[in-house]
Amino acid sequence: MIRSVAVAEEPAREWKLIWPSGSDGGSVRSSGSG
């Protein structure tokens, strides 16, 4: 779980570019986590 969190925090910006669907970023974190 720690690894996923750290990874979600760093690539959070990249994820936003890949998934512009989540403007807040919360959805992106949930998707990456699961």
N, C-alpha and C positions, 0 to 999 in steps of 0.2 A: 504493500500500500504506500509506503514511504516513497518508493521509487516512482510510482505512478504520479504521486503528488508533485515531486520535484520535477519530473518530466513535464507535467501539465503546466507548471509555473514557467518553465523556460520556453518551450515551444508554444506557449499560449499565443504569442504574436503570430507565429507561423500558422497555427491552427486557424486563427481568425482569417488569415488570407485564404486558407484552404476551405474553411467553412464560414463564409461571410453571413451565413444564416443567423448566427448568434451575435448580435451587436453587443449585448451585455457581456458575453463571454462565459456566463454561468452555464449555459447549455453546452458550450464547447467543453468545459471542464467535465461536466457529467458524461458527455459522449466519450471523451478520452479516458475517463476513469473506468467506464463500463466497457 
